[in-house]
Amino acid sequence: MVRQREDAPETEGKLSDAKIFEKQSSDGVSWTVVSPIVFTYKITQCENLLDPNNDTLLWGHLDEDHLHDIKPQVVKRFIVIDDTVHQLYGAKVKEYFDSRRVVYKILPLPTTEENKSLELVTQILQEVHDFGLDRRSEPIVAVGGGVCLDVVGLAASLYRRRTPYIRVPTTLLAYVDASVGAKTGTLPQRQLSNGMAEILKMALMKHRGLFELLEAQGSQMLESKLQSSDAASACTTRVAIETMLEELAPNLWEDDLDRLVDFGHLISPQLEMKVLPALLHGEAVNIDMCFMVYVSHLRGLLSAEEKSRVVRCMLGLNLPVWHQDCTLDLIHKALNERLRHSAGSPRMPLPTALGQAEIFHDMIEDDLLSQAHHMWTSELSPVSK
Ligand SMILES: NC(=O)c1ccc[n+]([C@@H]2O[C@H](COP(=O)([O-])OP(=O)(O)OC[C@H]3O[C@@H](n4cnc5c(N)ncnc54)[C@H](O)[C@@H]3O)[C@@H](O)[C@H]2O)c1
């Protein structure tokens, strides 16, 4: 909508579907803007990312249609890379950009959970500012695990609005939980299990077939480091990404707080921070999921047999199923904290069968919580075995 001065010639025009509503009141005038926002992002799954003939790192963020419009004289890229990944692949990354004649800067950073901080974001911002990027056509590239992708994403959005941003996930967890990209062959086993936790989450919430695949072949997949030549691994990562996108895409701004992807994320943030750096993100998520499986069982949603199958599957994926610091007191505090951020109503995703779930809006009764904690501890704590 275009507002016009009274003496201007009358014209009609539409800039966008945005609407502006004006209201006069005794206090003054107010304008309310209703602006439909279309948000487009692209996910590319590819091999040989650092092959000089592969365009993904340069143009992977653009649609085919836009690609033809952009032919800059000089191609600039700013790359933030996790320190460990830099040690492993830094030379290849450099070789790639050199061979494509790109003007680039590579910034290796210690992007681990302990260092995930605003200082890191500020450092990136300063370096990007010194290097200088065109806000529309020159993306920031992040290469690393979930921490690297998170901090660089925040920096990109703070630098200039809508600065394009390419994520290259290098851990399994980062790969399946929002993006896809690099191989995982160099990852230690513990990091692979860590990523498996987020895959198991989607399996328990939405996909019985995926659960059965993890149950039957999870251990072998870990042994083979989920290389794509193995059909089960390729199917697992693909279904994990698809189920994750089905949940995330319609609710990008989290307008709807009823999110199945929050399973395993109600108690785990408190636990993870309390014992940092003892538990990886996915490990804390798994402990939370395991406890909630006991809650589901005591609510009559899962049979004893189903509960045992989930626990066996978790153990097969080398994931922790219990932790001494996940006390009843911590669980109470975490759930209350969660309630404070849930617009007044509890929102608890719980499995109702293998591969099916519902969001429950009632608080778990104290009695049931302590029964679940007791049963969980007596069945799974190392002392009680
Ligand atoms: N934004 C989202 O949607 C989203 C979703 C899930 C998780 N997260 C965040 O992601 C983080 C967890 O991610 P993560 O598990 O990838 O942890 P991470 O980023 O800390 O990486 C784990 C470790 O692996 C190392 N590493 C990374 N790639 C490697 C490789 N190819 N070979 C060897 N070592 C490698 C890193 O240096 C680090 O020490 C958490 O902070 C979590 O909050 C964000």
The ligand as an SDF file (V2000), in Angstrom:
LIG
                    3D

 44 48  0  0  0  0  0  0  0  0999 V2000
   19.9390  -24.5240   15.2400 N   0  0  0  0  0  0  0  0  0  0  0  0
   19.4650  -25.7410   15.2900 C   0  0  0  0  0  0  0  0  0  0  0  0
   18.4780  -26.0790   14.6640 O   0  0  0  0  0  0  0  0  0  0  0  0
   20.1440  -26.7600   16.1560 C   0  0  0  0  0  0  0  0  0  0  0  0
   19.6330  -28.0640   16.1830 C   0  0  0  0  0  0  0  0  0  0  0  0
   20.2930  -29.0260   16.9780 C   0  0  0  0  0  0  0  0  0  0  0  0
   21.3910  -28.6680   17.7280 C   0  0  0  0  0  0  0  0  0  0  0  0
   21.8470  -27.3820   17.7140 N   0  0  0  0  0  0  0  0  0  0  0  0
   23.0280  -26.9960   18.5140 C   0  0  0  0  0  0  0  0  0  0  0  0
   24.1320  -27.7490   17.9980 O   0  0  0  0  0  0  0  0  0  0  0  0
   25.0620  -27.9530   19.0510 C   0  0  0  0  0  0  0  0  0  0  0  0
   25.5050  -29.3940   19.0240 C   0  0  0  0  0  0  0  0  0  0  0  0
   26.0460  -29.6770   17.7610 O   0  0  0  0  0  0  0  0  0  0  0  0
   27.1960  -30.7760   17.5670 P   0  0  0  0  0  0  0  0  0  0  0  0
   26.7870  -32.0120   18.2590 O   0  0  0  0  0  0  0  0  0  0  0  0
   27.4820  -30.8220   16.1230 O   0  0  0  0  0  0  0  0  0  0  0  0
   28.3970  -30.2000   18.4590 O   0  0  0  0  0  0  0  0  0  0  0  0
   29.6870  -29.2980   18.1330 P   0  0  0  0  0  0  0  0  0  0  0  0
   29.4120  -28.2740   17.1210 O   0  0  0  0  0  0  0  0  0  0  0  0
   30.2020  -28.8620   19.4710 O   0  0  0  0  0  0  0  0  0  0  0  0
   30.7190  -30.3640   17.5240 O   0  0  0  0  0  0  0  0  0  0  0  0
   31.1640  -31.4300   18.3310 C   0  0  0  0  0  0  0  0  0  0  0  0
   32.6860  -31.5840   18.2870 C   0  0  0  0  0  0  0  0  0  0  0  0
   33.0340  -32.2040   17.0520 O   0  0  0  0  0  0  0  0  0  0  0  0
   34.1090  -31.4960   16.4380 C   0  0  0  0  0  0  0  0  0  0  0  0
   33.9120  -31.7250   14.9990 N   0  0  0  0  0  0  0  0  0  0  0  0
   33.0380  -31.1250   14.1620 C   0  0  0  0  0  0  0  0  0  0  0  0
   33.0920  -31.6970   12.9460 N   0  0  0  0  0  0  0  0  0  0  0  0
   34.0310  -32.6820   13.0030 C   0  0  0  0  0  0  0  0  0  0  0  0
   34.5620  -33.6180   12.0640 C   0  0  0  0  0  0  0  0  0  0  0  0
   34.0900  -33.7060   10.8140 N   0  0  0  0  0  0  0  0  0  0  0  0
   35.5190  -34.4690   12.4910 N   0  0  0  0  0  0  0  0  0  0  0  0
   35.9780  -34.4370   13.7650 C   0  0  0  0  0  0  0  0  0  0  0  0
   35.5190  -33.5770   14.6990 N   0  0  0  0  0  0  0  0  0  0  0  0
   34.5690  -32.7080   14.3160 C   0  0  0  0  0  0  0  0  0  0  0  0
   33.9650  -30.0700   16.9370 C   0  0  0  0  0  0  0  0  0  0  0  0
   35.2220  -29.4230   16.9770 O   0  0  0  0  0  0  0  0  0  0  0  0
   33.4540  -30.2770   18.3600 C   0  0  0  0  0  0  0  0  0  0  0  0
   34.5300  -30.4610   19.2590 O   0  0  0  0  0  0  0  0  0  0  0  0
   24.3760  -27.5510   20.3380 C   0  0  0  0  0  0  0  0  0  0  0  0
   24.9230  -26.3100   20.7580 O   0  0  0  0  0  0  0  0  0  0  0  0
   22.9300  -27.4020   19.9620 C   0  0  0  0  0  0  0  0  0  0  0  0
   22.2840  -26.4160   20.7280 O   0  0  0  0  0  0  0  0  0  0  0  0
   21.2500  -26.4290   16.9340 C   0  0  0  0  0  0  0  0  0  0  0  0
  1  2  1  0
  2  3  2  0
  2  4  1  0
  4  5  1  0
  4 44  2  0
  5  6  2  0
  6  7  1  0
  7  8  2  0
  8  9  1  0
  8 44  1  0
  9 10  1  0
  9 42  1  0
 10 11  1  0
 11 12  1  0
 11 40  1  0
 12 13  1  0
 13 14  1  0
 14 15  2  0
 14 16  1  0
 14 17  1  0
 17 18  1  0
 18 19  2  0
 18 20  1  0
 18 21  1  0
 21 22  1  0
 22 23  1  0
 23 24  1  0
 23 38  1  0
 24 25  1  0
 25 26  1  0
 25 36  1  0
 26 27  1  0
 26 35  1  0
 27 28  2  0
 28 29  1  0
 29 30  1  0
 29 35  2  0
 30 31  1  0
 30 32  2  0
 32 33  1  0
 33 34  2  0
 34 35  1  0
 36 37  1  0
 36 38  1  0
 38 39  1  0
 40 41  1  0
 40 42  1  0
 42 43  1  0
M  CHG  2   8   1  16  -1
M  END
$$$$
